[in-house]
Amino acid sequence: MSPATPITIPFATPFASAVAEIRAGSADPASLVRAGVARIRQENPRFNAIVAERGDQAVDEAAGLTSTGRTGGVLAGVPFTAKDMLATADLPTTCGSRALEGNTTGEDATVVARMRAAGAVLVGKTNCPEFALGVDTDNDLFGPTRNPLGPWTAGGSSGGEAAAVASGMSMVGLGSDYGGSLRWPAQCAGLVGLRPTVGRVPRSGEQPGGPVHDGPLRDFQDTVQVVGPIGRSAQDVFTVLQVIAGPDGRDPLAEDQPLRDYRDVGLEDLEIAWAPTVGEVVVDREVAAAVETAAAALALSGARVSMGVPTEVDRAATVYDRLRSAEPMSAVARLAEAHPHLVGAGIKAMLDARVRLTEDALAELWAERDALVAGLGAWLRGDRVLLLPVSTEAPHDLTGRVADFHLLAPSRAISLFGIPAVSVPVSTSSTGSPISVQVVGAAFREDVVLAVCDYLARGERAVSPAPEEVHRAR
């Protein structure tokens, strides 16, 4: 497959206006979905973002919204995609692994079912690295996903979702985030990727094995992983969050917490602490400059902006890495043992690299994590925000490059806390690849991070204020 080249995108604006026209009867949902399906058939051979599509069935389903009078849904007629580790009743769920090729579950994940109930139409499943564990989206079953914006990585593990939305094959997507798997692909594709608070959105129906929250030992992935949306704007992802949030009676971590509207947040009431890196992690100068420029732009909003973040953030990436290395990966390990010839070399290497800790050592590590969470939680009130990089470098050219998880250190650090974070594009690198910043808020304050996201995304950053406008105080 030849490298991707920039394309014209049909769904380049928030979908709110399209939904409003459908609900008013002045637009046809079948036409909207038909455009998405046509786009899949035209562009997917270039980008390999969609690994299973519903095609004509999706168009018929959209037409049925009109014929049955069901065009009043919040997402009526919106074509959407779901990462290939979220169960779907009528498409396979393979997690990008040959060990699960053709696997069907017979039911939708909770988030997929809720999207459909709101009138959205599933048009396809999107590619991910095997078992959604990777910085780039590639696997032995479907091959690599290409970035529609240029010759850079599409990111991982929700790289197929990012490429599908960025290329106009769907209007919005559902992905997951363990250590940056929504935020990093969103950056790579110039999109908005929201990592909700742990417990905001149920993970029921995730494959291959969970979520599982019981047993004597805590499972790190189940403690920090979330399902969330990726789209073109704060408005898009917030609208989807309204649909998919709330307990489902299956995921015991899912909570019934109020979901506030980001449009009610005044930036002049916020205190924003920023840093160009976390801990001693080396961050590329262009990425660091993008964070500083975003902080300066936010200073013009009336928010109180200062340089320097709580020490818990600096320590978090190391603790994340230690807990991640001790993760048992039980469901994946069982599949690898049952089908050793079908599991890729990368997954086998991850399994071999697991660190076996004693129960006492693991308990001590968890206690350290809990202390960091408590410490940051005491500082991070609802009116306080962190502004950080998403990654240590801008999206890289895939030619001859093998990336590792270390470039996601800023995202992995925030995952440790289980709090909301959104990736929002703010600039481009010298090679033209997108650079985003990560906006982080207190638990269940997605409204605050999306308000900051909306401000930055609407172009106020174009003012390019001088860095000295940002107050520096530790």
N, C-alpha and C positions, 0 to 999 in steps of 0.2 A: 504493500500500500504506500503510495506516495505521501510525503508530508502534507499536513493540512494547510490550507490557505484561507485567509479571512473570507467570510461570506456575509451576505445580507440576511438579516434575521427577521422572520415575519412576526414573531411575537415579542417585539422589542420594547413594549410598554407594559406596565402593570395590568393585570387581567381584570381589574375592578370594572373598567368601562365596558368590556365585553360582556361580563356577567350582568351588569345593569341593563344593557340592551336586550339580552336574552330574556331577562325577567320581565321587561316591559313589552316583550313581544315584537321588538323591532329588529331582532337578529335571530338567526337559526343556529341552534347548538350543533346540528349535524354538519353545517358548513365549517364551523370552527374545528371540530374534530377531524373532519375530512382534510382540512389543511394540515393538521398535525400528522395524519397518517401519510398523506402525500409527501410531506417533508421527510418522514422516516424512510420511505421507499426511494426518495431522491438522494438523500444525504448520508443515510446510515452506512452504505457501502464504503464511504470515505472515512467515517469516523468510528464505526464499530462501537457505538454507545448502547444501542438497543440489541439485546440478545434474544428476545422473544417479543412478538407483537401480536395484537389482536385485530388489527386491520379493519376489514369490512364489518366484523362483529362490533367493534367500537363505534363505527359510524351508525350502524343500525341501533345501537343502544342510545346514542345521542338523539337520533330521530325519534326514538320512543319517548324521550323526555317531553317532546312537543305533543305527540299524539295522545299521551296519557295525562297531559296537563301537569307535569312535574318539573316545570321550568322555574319554580320559585326557590330552589335550593341556593344556599350560600355560594356554592361553586358550580351552579348549573351550566353544563356544557364545557367545562374547563378540561382540556386534555392533560392528563398527568401521567407520570411514570413512577415506578417504584424500583428501588435497588434489589438486585437479585439475591437478597437474603431475607426479604420480607415476603411471607407466604401470600400466595394468590390462588384463589380457588380454580381459576381457569387457565393459568399459565404455569409452567414448571418453575421450581425454585431450586437452583443448583448451587448457590454461593460461589459460582465460578469454579467449581471443582468437578473433575471427571468422576469422582467418587459419588456424586449426587446427580449425575447426568440423567435428565428425564424425571427427576424427583417431583412428585406432586403431593400436595398436602390435603386437597379437597376443601380447604377453607381459606378465608382471607385473614391476614394479620389484622389486629384491631384498627390500626391506622388506615389500612387500605379500605376496610369495611366502612369506616367513618367518612372517608373521602367519597366513596361511592354513594353513601346515604345522603351526602350533601349535594349530589348531582354531578360530581366530577366523573370523568370517563377515563378509565385506565386504558392507555394505548400501548403500553409495553413495559417490559422489565429491562433494567440496565446493568451493564457490566460492572464488575468489581474484581479486585485481586482475590485469589483463592481464599475462601472463608473470611473475606473482607479484612485481610491482614496484609497491608502493603502501602507504600508511599506512592507508587505508580499503579495504574490499573492495567493489569496484564495477567493472563492465566493460560494454562495448557488447554482448557476447554474451548474458549472463545478467542483467545489472542488479545492483542493490545487495543486500547481505546486511544484515539487521537484527539487532540485539542482543536476545536473549531477555530480558535483565535490565532493559531500559528503553530510553529514547530516545537512547542513546549509540552511538558507532561500535562496530562489532564488531571493529575493528582490521584490520590487514593485515600480511603478506599471507595468513596462515593464518586469516583471519577466518571463513571458512565452517566450518572445523574447530572453532573455538572455539564458534560458534553451534550447531553440530550437537551437540556434547557438552553444552553448557550447557542446551540445550532437551530433552535426553534422547532425541535421535534416534539416537545411538550412545553406547556406553559409553566409548570412547577413540578418539582420532584420530591420524593421521600427518600431520605438516606439515613445513615446512622453515624455516630461519632463516638469513638473510643478514645483516641488520642489526637484528634484533629481531622477525622475522616469526613466531616462536612465542611469545616472551616478551610482546610487546605485545598480541596478541589474547587470550592467556591472562589478562592483567590486565583487559582490557575485559570478559571474561566471568566473572571471579572464579574462574579455574581455575589449575591447575599446568601450566606449560609448560617443558619441559626442552630446552635447547640442549646436546647432548652435545659432547664434545671432537671437534675435527676428526680424522677417522680412526677414531672409535669405531664409526660406523654407515656402511656403504657407500651411496653415492648412485647406484649403477647403476640406470638406468631413469628417472632424472629427465628431464623434457622442458623446453624444446624441443631442447636440443642436447648436453647433457653428462652427466656431467662429462668434461672434457678436461684432462689434466695434462701434456701434452707440448708441444714447440715451444720456440723460443728466448726468448719472452717469457712471463712468468708471468701467469696469468689470476687476477685478484683474487677474483672470485666463486667460482671453483673452489677457491681457497685458504682461504676463510673460511666458505663455506656448508655447512650440515649438514642432515640429516634427523633428526627427533626426534618424541617423543610429546607429546600434550596430554591431560590427564585431570583427575580430581577430587582426586587425592591423590598424595603421594610414592610410596605403595605401587603405585598404578596405573601411573604412568609408569616406575617401576623394573621392574615385571614385564614391561612391553612392551620396555623397553631390553634386558632379558635375552634376549628373543626376537630382536630385530633387530640386535644388536651382532655385530661380528666380520667379518673379511675374507670376500669372496665370490669372489676370484680375478679380478674384473673392475675394481673401483675400486682403482687403485694406491695411493691414500692410506689405504685401510682397513687398520688394524693389528690384530694379535692381542694385545691387552692384557688383563690380568686385570680382571674386573669385580667389585669388592668390594661387599658387602652394606651398605647404609646403616644397617641396624639394629645393626651391629657397631661403629658409631662412637660414642664418648663425647664429648658436647659439652664436658665439662670438660677435655678434652685439646686443645681448639681455641683458636686466637688469631684474633680477628675484628676486622678494621679496617674502619671505616665512614666514609662521607662522604655528605652530603646532595645532592651534585652532582658533576660531573666538570669539571675545568678551570674556565673562566669562564662555563660555560653557566648561564643563569638557570633555576632550578627553582621551580615554584609552592610556596608555603609549606605547603600541605596535603600535598604529596608529600614535601617535606623533613621535615615533622613525622612522617610515617609511617615514614620510615627511622630517625629518631631514636628513636621509640617501639619499633620492632622491635629496635634495638640495645640499648635498655634492658632489654627482655624477655629478650634473649639473655644479658645480664649476670647475670640470675638463674639461668641454667642451669649456671653454674660456668665458662663460657667466659671467656677473657681478652679483654675488649672495649675497644677504644680508637678514638678519632676520628682520622682522617688516613690517607690511602692513599698508596701509592708514586707518585712524580711521573710515572712512565710511564703511569699510568691517566689523569692529567689531560691528557697530550699526545695520547692515542690517538684521540680523536674527530676531531681535525683531520687526522691522518694518514689515518684511515679515509676521511674525506670527499674528500681529495685523490686517493687511490687509486681510490675509487669513481667519481669524475668522469673518471678516465682509463681506466676499464674499457671495452674495445672492444665488449662486448655483441654478439659476432660472430653467434651463432645468431639472436638477435632481429633484428639488422640485416639478415641474409639474408632472413628472412621479410618484413620491412618493404619491402625492395627488390623482392621477388617479388610481394607483394600489398599495394601501397601504399594501396589503397582499403579494405582490410580491417583495417588496424592503427589503433588508437585514437590520439587526439590526444595523450594523456599519454605514450604510448610514443614517438611522433614527437618530442615535446619533449625527452624524455630523450636520444634519439639525437642530436638537434641540439645538446644541451648538453654532449656529450662533449668533453673537453679532449685535444687531441693534443700529447703530450709527445715530446721527442726520446728516443732510447734512453738517452742518458746521464742525462737528467733523470729518466726513469722508474727507471733503475737506482739513482740516488741516493735516490729516494723509497722504493724497496723496501729499501735498506740502512737507512734510518731506521726503517722498520717492523721489520726484523729486529733492530735494536738495542733497540727498545722491548720486543719479545718476549723477548729474552735478559735484559734488565734486570728485567722483572717476573718472569720465570721463576726468576731467582736468589733472589728474595724469597719467591715464592709456593710454599712447600713444601706437602706434603700435610696439615699440621696448621694451615694458615693459610687464612683465608677473607676475601673482600671482601663488604661489604654496601652496595648502591647502589640508587638509583632505577632503575626500568625505563624511565621516560620523564620528560620535564620537566613534565608536567601529567597530571591525571587524565583518563580517557576523556571526550571532548568530545561535546556534543550535535551531531548531524549537521545540524541546521537552519541553513542559511546559512553553513556552515563548510567551508572548504577547507583541510585540514591538509597539512603538508609534513614531510619527513624529519627536520627539525631537532628535532622533539619526541622523537625516538628517540636523541638523542645519547648518553645513558648506555648504551643497549644496543649502539649502533654501536661505541662505544669498546671494549667487551668483545669484540665480534666480531673485532676486529682481531687479538686474541691467539690465537684458535682454541681457547680453553679452555672448560670446562663452566660453564654458568650456568642457574639455574632461577628462574622467576618465580613468586612465591607471594603470594596475597592476604593483606593484613594489616589493612585498614581501608576506610572509604568516605569519599568527599568530601562536602562540604556539600550537593551536589546528589544524593547517593546513589550515584554511580558508584564502582566498585571501585578501590582503590589497592593495588598490589603492590610488593614489594621484589624486588631482583635479588640472588641469592646466587651468588657466583662462587668457583670453586676452582681448584686446580692441575690441569694436564693429566691426564686419565684418572682424576680423583678425583671422579667423579659421586657416589660414596657419601657424600662429605663434604658436598657441597651439598644432597643430598637429606636428609641427617640434620638439617641446619639447617632446611630446608624443612618437614620433618615436625614438628619442634618448634614452629615458628611456626604451622603450619596446625592443629595439634591444640588450640590455644586458650590456650596459656600466655601469649600476648600480652595476653589479656584482663585480666591482673593490672594492666596500665597503670602500670608503675613510673615514678617521677619521672625526668626526664632527667638529673638530677644523679647518678644511680646509675651512669651510664656514665662510665668514666674517659676523660678527654680528654688525649691525649698525641700529639705529632707527632714 
